Amino acid sequence: MSDAFDNNLIIQVIANASKYLEPISATPVLDAEILMAHVLGIDRQKLVLYHNSIIDKRILTRFKRLLSRRLKNEPVAYIVGYKEFYSLPFKVNKHVLIPRPETELLVDCAIYYAKQHATLIDIGTGSGAIAIAIKYNRPDCSVWASDISSNALKVAKQNANTILGKNKIKFLQSNLFDSIPPMTFDVIVSNPPYINPDIYYQLQKDVHYEPKEALLAPDNGFSIIKSLIEKAHDYLSDNGLLIIEIGEDLSSRIEHFASLHNFSISILKDYAGLPRIASLKK
């Protein structure tokens, strides 16, 4: 690897790194650019200004160290320590799931459907991305967020303080609804674990760096969603909404189960045309 990078312009280093990344990444150029911008300490959008500069040896050493981690399938977000979501920068580490672009559709729904001064809660908040993005765009709303993991809550609180300021979101540790106080919410949102454990080793290798408990659910991925639907009625106001991100293979099962619990339900598709968001109305 050394000969491919020594005494090169930054643009050449990025190009060479991209070739190394092609076998393991769907976005090799983007990965290389993010890593380079990180070691240079600049926004990726400004990287073009440095393309024709000779790379400093110390910068190159750091870049190659990060590239080696990526070549072992470690996600770029964990390597650089952040991920952009809903145009906001979120700190991430091994304790939280990396926010995905498709989850932005869940935020879109919450922002659109929440009435003025609504009360919302994000169950299983992880990095806090969903709750924080909602509060950032709907400051009139009262937003709560919970997670079973104390380590995840530390990350979420740091992100909230950085992006929103202190005490803008009410955080609490809870296994789903177990420790939520007796009250009602106008909107409950969640991106719960919904992957069938049987297919875990068929997933992309970089996913294996993420916390299993944030990804996998028993009963073919349905158990956590089932619990959310069973208990949501007690925590929703009249005409309240439960908005959940779902796996594409679960939509028909969720529709049937929701109807058994007297919810009206609609399924929204993501930009790839796959069922992604279940919106259940009390």
N, C-alpha and C positions, 0 to 999 in steps of 0.2 A: 504493500500500500504506500510505503514511504516515497518511492520514486515517482508515483503518480501525482504527488502533491507538492514536492519541494520546488522552490523557486518559481512559483506560479502566480499568475494574477488571481484575484479572488473569484472572478467569474469562471476561471478554469478549474479551480479547486471545487467549486460548486458542481460544475459539469462532471468532473471525475467522481465526486462523491455520489452523485445521482446514479451513475452507472453501477457502482457497487451496491446501491440500495434497490435497484430494479428487481432483483429476485425476491425481495422480502417485503416490499412496500408498494401499495397501489398509487402512492404519491411521492415518488423518489425526489423529484425536483423541489417540491414544497418542503419535504423533510430536510433536505440539505440547506435550503434557504433559511428555514427557521433556526437550525443549529448554527449556521454562520452568523445570522443576525444576533443570536444570543451571545456568542463569544465576542462579537464586536460591541455589544451593548447598545444596539440600535434597533429601531422598529424595522420589520422586514420590508415595509414599503420604501424605506430609504436605502435599501441595499444596493439599488441600481447606481447610486452615487459612488459606490466603492468598487464597482466591478473591475475597473482597470487599475486598481491599486495592487502592488505586490503585497502578499500576505506576510505579516510579521511572524517570525518563528515561534514566539510564545503563543500567539493567537492560533497558529497552525497546530501546535502541540495540543492545546485545549480542544480545538475542533476535532482532531483525530481521536482524542479520548472519548468525546461525545459520540462521534460516528461509530466507534467500536461498540458502544453500548446499544446504539440503534441497530447495528448489524446482528446483535444478539436478540433482536425482536423487542427490546424495551420500547414502550411507546414514547414518541417525541414529547408529549405533554409531561410525562414523568421526568424526562431528562432535563427539560428546561424549567420545569416546576410550575407551569401555568398552561391554561387553555382558554381560548376566546370562545365565549358563548353569548349569543344575543348582543354581540358587539361590545361585550364587557370582558375584562381580563380576570380569570379566576385562578387562584392558587389551587394546585392539585398535588397530591402525593399518593403513596401506595394505599392509604386508608380510605380513599374515595374513588368512586367511579369517574372516569373521564367524561365530561359532558359531550353529547353527540349533537350534530346539527339537526337530526330528525326530532329531537326533544324540544327544539324551539317551537314546533307546532303546538305542543302542549301549552307552552307559555302564551302563544298567540291566542289560543282558545280561552285561557283564563283571563287574559287582559280584555278580550272582547266581550265575554259573557258576564264578567263580574259587574254588578251594579255599583253606582256611586257609594263610596264609603263601605264597601263590602268587607266582610271578615273572611279570610282565607287561611288554609293550613296546607303545608307541603309535608306529606308523610314520607319518611325516608329521604331526607333532604340531601344527604351526602355532602358535597362541596357547597351546598346552598344555592347552586346555580339557578334553579327554577324559582325558588322563593325570592331571591335577590333580584332577578330579572323582572319578576312581577312587581315588586315594590318599587324598583327603579322607574318603571314605566307607569305605574299606578300608585303614586305616593298617597292618594286619598284613601287607599285600602289599608286595613289592619291585617298584617301578615304574621302568621305563626309558622314555625318549622320544627320538625322533630326527626330524631334518628335513634336507632338502638345503640349506635356506636358512639362512645365518648370521643374517640379519636376523630371521627368524621365531624362531630359537632365543633371540635376545636378549629378545624379547617373552615367550616361554614361560618363560624363567628368571626374569624380573621377576615374572610372575604366580605362579610357584611360590614364590618368596621371600615375596611379599606374603601369599598365602593359606595356605601350608603352613609357611613358615619355610625356612631354608637347608638345602641338601643332603638334601632328602627324596626327590628324584627324580634319577636319573642321566640327564643329557642328553648326546647326542652327534650330531655332524653326519654324515649318511649319506644317500646316494641309495638308498632302500629298504634292502636288506640289505647293500649293498656294504661298508660300514665297521662293521657289527655284529660284535663278537668271536664266535669259535666257541663257542657255548653254546646251551642250550635254554630256552625259555619255556613256561610253562603256558598262557598266553593271549597271543595277538598281536591287537591291535586296530588298525584303520585306517579313517579316512574319506578315501579316496584321491580324486584327480581322476577323475570318471567322466562328465563331460558331453561329448557329441559336439561337436567344434569346428564342425561344419556348422550347428548351431543357435545358436551363440553370440549372434548379433545378433537372435535372436528372444527372448532372455531379457529380463527386466525391466531397465530402464536402470540401476538402482542396482547391479545385479550387475557391471556393467562397471567399477565402481570397485575391485573386488576383484582380487587377483592371478590372472592367467590360469593360471599354472602350478599353482595350487591347485584349479582348476576343470576344466580341459580335458584330455582324454586322446585320443590317436589311436585308430584302429581303432574308430570309433563309440563311444568312451568306455571301451573294454574293456582297453586295453593295460596300464595300471598294475595293474589288478585281476588280469589274467593273470599278470603278473610276480610279484605277491604269492603267488598260488596255487602257481605253479611252484616257488618257493623256500622256501615256508613249512615244508615237511616237514623240511628240514634244521635248522630252528630251533625246532621244537615238541617238547615232551616227549611221551611216550606218552600217548595220549588227550587231547593238547593241543587247544586251540581257536584257530582263526583267525576273528575276528569283523570283518566288513567292512560299512560302509555302501555301498549300491549305488543305482544309478538304476533306476527302476521298469521300464525297457525292457530291462534286462540280466539279469533273474532266470533266464530259461530258458537263456541262454547260459552263465551262471555255473554253474548246476546241472549242465549237460553237461560242462563243463570240469573241475569239481571231481570228478566221478565218474571221469574219465579219470586223475586224479591220486590216486585211492584215498582220497578224503575222503567221509565221510557228511555230508550237507548238509541244513540246514533254512533256510527263508526266512521271516522275520518281517515282518509288515505294520505300517506306521505308523498313526497315529490317523486318517489319511485313508483307510485301507484299501488303501494302495499298498505293493508290495514294497519294503522299505527296508533290512533287515539280513540278511546272509548269514552263517550260523554253520556253519563247516566243522570237523568233528572228525577228527583224525588216526586 
